[in-house]
Amino acid sequence: IIAVSNDLVTDQRVDRCASTLDRQGAKILLIGRKLPGSEEVRDRNYSVKRLSLLFKKGPLFYSCFNFRLFLYLLFQKADMLVSNDLDTLPACYLASRIKNLPLVYDSHEYFTEVPELEGRQFVKKIWTGIEKRILPNLKFVSTVSPSVAEAYFSTYGIRMEVIRNLPYGERKEARRPDLLDFGPKRIIIYQGVLNVGRGLETMIEAMKYLDAFQLQLFGDGDIAEKLATMTKNSGLEDRVEFMGRLPFNELKPYTRQASLGISLEEDMGLNYRYALPNKLFDYIQAGVPVLVSDLPEMRKVVEEYGIGEVVKSPDPEGIAVQVKTMMGSEELCMEWKKNLRKAGSELCWEKEEEKVLDLYNRAFGD
């Protein structure tokens, strides 16, 4: 049984892990939550259950979710439990101890350092206390980047397996643009949560200087309404398009048609500083050059494979100048495209899932 606190529709990481285990013959149940606007979870080869809750966010949600999840796990037959992120760990840990089941913990981010907890010392203290109480007792743990793994080792002295958020490798024929009509403008794409610290306000401001481009934002989040208002007030509706939240399989054709993919996370705490986002690797598989923040993990990938550039000047006008320069060089674009093919063949789930199988086999045989 694999537990996560989101509605499962756009979570590629848990889908890939569940699918990997399913292909090995395991019977999988993936548990999440259902929101009023949640789409159906389609095209999965494993079972899915979503819990409906009265509360949607905040302390009451997390308390209610873990209570419901614990009760559900307590009365389900399982050979192993998998907790994704700190917000499912209390229920999974308690159930695993009571039922004497192996537990795998997968930390998708440095949870206690997310920007949403900045300035909320009491809430942060609670999550840190939960982490400090449980994490050192776990034997089978993984996370998303070497820097996050090193931070956890420094704090708790535990070694985490690094399992990156790599997508499935795409066949060469799948890299061709799908025939979607977006007009003559070149597309800059952002896909992910529309939350604080993602550099989205700066990118929208930069669009004032990029009349030959269209920015497409795929996703939803806490600042979606603010970004839409900002776009309208700046008169940029023809250059900034809010595409909504799509299931990841439906997103791929849009990604393939972009000229540039952006990942402009700001240095707001260790979680963003050590980020290695899904979207970066999705851009790579789609053959799309990237522009990323000057943060260590993203910079390392971009420079190692030569697939785009790191932001030189983080102000809107500086970003606009860099985008024009990048997209105005046919020679650079050709070089990036060539390097993207090599990066895509190496940075794919087919290779990364070997670590998943090793971790779960060790947990199951413990």
Disulfide bonds with the S-S distance in Angstrom:
none
